[in-house]
Amino acid sequence: MCEADENLRLIRSSLPEAVEACVDAAGHEFDVLRQRTLLRAASYGQAFCSNFHRDRIQEMCKILRVLNAVRSLEIGIPLSIQQYKLLTPSVLIGRLINAHQHLLALRVSEYLGMNQEVVIMHWACAKITASLGIPDPTLLEILLDKLKLCKGISYAAVAAHADKNGRRKLAALLVEHEPRSSKQVPLLLSIGEEDIALMKATECGDTDLVYLVLFHIWQKRPPLEFFGTIQARPLARDLFITYARCYKHEFLKDFFLSTGQLQDVAFLLWKESWELGKNPMASKGSPLHGPRIKLIEKAQNLFAETKEHTFESKAAEEHAKLLRLQHELEVSTKQAIFVDSSISDTIRTCIVLGNHRAALKVKTEFKVSEKRWYWLKVFALATIKDWAALERFSKEKKPPIGYRPFVEACIEADEKVEAIKYIPKLADPREKAESYARIGMAKEAADAASQTKDGELLGRLKLTFAQNAGASTIFDTLRDRLSFQGAS
């Protein structure tokens, strides 16, 4: 002991280098006994070194345990420490699993604190390949016993390997344990489990996955079978309808027909008719039996088969009838200005063009009320300034709308002379007074207003003639007279 202390004192200045040399020599040594001797010497010298890295020996022990394990006769990988450091532990584990030394690779991974997923995955795939005679349920238990050791492992990847090796049933059993739908669903499709894939995709609520399954099934199955599959899955059905509304109208119509949703087919046909109307080519062909009218008539027939859509059926019928009549008008007048206009605009345009017989036909066909007919005709005649026709029209019979629309139409056209013909016929003195005021006839407005005995009306009319001193005096006189009568 004294001799050892004496030796330590002699080399104290170079003791760290000596300890490092022992550790380094142990790393380069293949003989296990010499490794231990060198590491014990390093450990003894380390106790007397205050500035030596104390994890150095532990790190070397870890490396040597790994190297000694792979250098054994059973493994036969005689790596030097330099080779090990160049290869890295990950590459070494890869070589071990490729040599089917899965147990050692697993222990090394665990010892070095590395992810064991690669080792377990390779073992599981190798086990599947080498176990052709083992029944699927038995092999599944063996695989799950090991796979559950590693959290987050990809069951889908193992299932894909099983499918590749012709064990589809085992693949289906394995993929059931995959927690990630993004991996589970594509694999289920690849092994032909479309119904389960659709169920999983809809349960997770991922619309991208649902569409993936939908398009896959769509390509593989006949339409009726496809419709039956998605009908039982509301999310899948709704997503299919959303997509088909934009890109596959015909296919969507087949779907609605197969499920008895006749009103939805009708709405699609009606929508197609409007889209066809935007196409300039739609006007070609027969003006009476164009494609748009046929579509609307089909929609009307479908609506008629459902009790809840009586209104839509009637609307479609009238729409088709109106389009047919408008086509006739465009052919007869050679002016493409009628189609897709309203009933009111059609009547108004006919009158403006002087085609009163056609206007009357539209009125009769669509049962336009007398009041609406009068309004339309009055303003249409005023638009073309046919004042003689307007006057004749006013005298045909007592207008059901009164004479105020005649007055309004004339004033809007800035025809005061024409307006004077109808103002005296107004029954309400207030309307008469206001109409006279609008065309600047102060005395007549005052005479009409005096019949109302309404001071507020007189005040408003005075403001209308604020720039006319004489007119203002007339209204002031009337207001004074009205006030005097009220006081007495």
Secondary structure, 3 states (H helix, E strand, C coil): CHHHHHHHHHHHHHHHHHHHHHHHHHHHCCCHHHHHHHHHHHHHHHCCCCCCCCCHHHHHHHHHHHHHHHHCCCCCCCCCHHHHHHHHHHHHHHHHHHCCCHHHHHHHHHHCCCCCHHHHHHHHHHHHHHCCCCCHHHHHHHHHHHHCCCCCCCHHHHHHHHHHCCCHHHHHHHHCCCCCHHHHHHHHHHCCCHHHHHHHHHHHCCHHHHHHHHHHHHHHCCHHHHHHHHHCCHHHHHHHHHHHHHHCHHHHHHHHHHCCCHHHHHHHHHHHHHHHHCCHHHHCCCCCCCHHHHHHHHHHHHHHCCHHHHHHHHHHHHHHHHHHHHHHHHHHHCCCCCCCCCHHHHHHHHHHCCCHHHHHHHHHHCCCCHHHHHHHHHHHHHHCCCHHHHHHHHHHCCCCCCCHHHHHHHHHCCCHHHHHHHHHHCCCHHHHHHHHHHCCCHHHHHHHHHCCCCHHHHHHHHHHCCCCHHHHHHHHHHHHHHHHHHHC
